[in-house]
């Protein structure tokens, strides 16, 4: 952080029911902190850093994260709607998402290797030009999610649903699919697929 103000460091703290909605947080660094039921909706978290933090049941709808660092951060049961993760600090950028709603968010051009998306809603989420190597979409809804020029090698889609991606414009080597969701790879051919062999 190239600010003249001194950075305030918070370590091993728990924040519960804090309302940061529509506020601007400045010059903060959070290490090994836990946030429970906090509201960050429409807040500006630009240029703050979160390392080894866990967010539980927090609201991040339309939060601004320009230059924000998220390293080894877990979101559980969070509402993360319409966030532009492509503007985050690229050097502090690693997550896991569990039972969270990330609808209408964008990860355009980011590196998300080995990221776990567990039971998440990812409707209309933009993964264009993302590196999702070895990531897992477990029981996720990918309705309208965009995968274009994305690296999906060894990515696990076996329990994902409602996705559509074109193997000719994405790298899908060793990606994992279930026989039940292969139609998500063939949508562009407009085929009538019969699962009952009738």
Buried (B, 14 or more C-beta within 10 A) or exposed (E): BEEEEEEEEBEEEEBEEBEBBEBEBBBBBBBEBBBBBBBBBBBBBBBBBBBBBBBBBBBBBBBBBEBBBBBBBBBBBBBBBBBBBBBBBEEBBBBBBBBBBBBBBBBBBBBBBEBBBBBBBBBBBBBBBBBBBBBBBBEBBBBBBBBBEBBBBBBBBBBBBBBBBBBEEBBBEEBBBEEEBEBBBEEEEEEEEEEEEE
